[in-house]
């Protein structure tokens, strides 16, 4: 399973037009892809599900993919979202 945490930067959040493109991109992959706001989750291949999350500017979300093309799916989705999001760095682990 691959996962990335993101902060939404777009002043409009994840609204209809970018959400539709996001779903089209996610649908190209065999992996199960989920978008999680911490309160709700949605299948990234469902426009209704994504819009139901009501992702606003400044929101932190997790994007996970599980399957044979999980890494490629996340890479494509991050590319699709472009400057609308930025990855949240993982906290440094203590050694």
C-alpha positions as CSV (number, residue, x, y, z in Angstrom):
1,X,0.0,0.0,0.0
2,X,1.2,3.5,-0.8
3,X,0.1,6.6,1.0
4,X,0.7,10.4,0.9
5,X,-0.6,13.1,3.1
6,X,-1.5,16.4,1.4
7,X,-2.5,19.9,2.3
8,X,-5.0,21.5,-0.1
9,X,-3.8,24.9,-1.3
10,X,-6.3,25.7,-4.0
11,X,-8.5,28.6,-2.8
12,X,-11.6,26.8,-4.0
13,X,-10.7,23.5,-2.4
14,X,-11.3,20.3,-4.4
15,X,-14.3,21.5,-6.4
16,X,-16.2,19.9,-9.3
17,X,-13.9,20.5,-12.2
18,X,-10.6,19.3,-10.7
19,X,-12.5,16.5,-8.8
20,X,-13.8,15.2,-12.1
21,X,-10.4,15.1,-13.7
22,X,-9.0,13.5,-10.5
23,X,-11.7,10.7,-10.8
24,X,-10.9,10.2,-14.5
25,X,-7.2,9.8,-13.6
26,X,-7.9,7.5,-10.7
27,X,-10.1,5.3,-12.9
28,X,-7.2,4.4,-15.2
29,X,-5.6,2.3,-12.4
30,X,-6.5,-1.1,-11.1
31,X,-5.5,-0.3,-7.5
32,X,-8.1,0.6,-4.9
33,X,-7.6,4.4,-4.2
34,X,-9.1,6.2,-1.2
35,X,-9.2,9.8,-0.2
36,X,-9.5,10.3,3.5
37,X,-10.2,13.6,5.3
38,X,-9.9,12.1,8.8
39,X,-13.6,12.3,9.2
40,X,-14.9,10.8,6.0
41,X,-13.4,8.6,3.3
42,X,-14.3,8.2,-0.4
43,X,-13.4,6.0,-3.3
44,X,-11.2,8.2,-5.5
45,X,-13.0,6.7,-8.6
46,X,-16.3,8.2,-7.5
47,X,-17.1,11.8,-8.3
48,X,-20.1,11.9,-5.9
49,X,-17.9,10.4,-3.2
50,X,-15.1,13.0,-3.7
51,X,-17.5,15.9,-3.8
52,X,-19.3,14.5,-0.7
53,X,-16.0,15.0,1.2
54,X,-16.3,18.8,0.8
55,X,-12.6,19.4,0.8
56,X,-11.9,23.0,1.6
57,X,-8.7,25.1,1.3
58,X,-6.2,24.3,4.0
59,X,-7.6,20.8,4.6
60,X,-5.2,17.9,5.3
61,X,-6.1,14.7,3.4
62,X,-4.6,11.3,3.0
63,X,-4.5,9.6,-0.4
64,X,-3.9,5.9,-0.3
65,X,-3.6,3.3,-3.1
66,X,-3.5,-0.5,-2.7
67,X,-2.9,-2.8,-5.6
68,X,-0.5,-3.7,-8.4
69,X,-0.1,-0.1,-9.7
70,X,-0.4,1.8,-6.4
71,X,2.8,3.8,-6.7
72,X,2.0,4.8,-10.3
73,X,-1.5,5.7,-9.4
74,X,-0.4,8.1,-6.6
75,X,2.3,9.6,-8.8
76,X,-0.3,10.3,-11.6
77,X,-2.8,11.7,-9.1
78,X,-0.3,14.0,-7.5
79,X,0.7,15.2,-11.0
80,X,-3.0,15.8,-11.8
81,X,-3.5,17.9,-8.7
82,X,-0.3,19.9,-9.4
83,X,-0.1,23.1,-7.4
84,X,-3.5,22.6,-5.8
85,X,-1.9,20.5,-3.1
86,X,1.4,20.1,-1.4
87,X,2.7,16.9,0.4
88,X,2.8,17.1,4.1
89,X,6.2,15.8,5.2
90,X,6.3,12.7,7.5
91,X,7.6,13.5,11.0
92,X,11.2,12.6,11.4
93,X,11.6,9.3,13.3
94,X,13.8,9.2,16.3
95,X,16.9,7.0,16.0
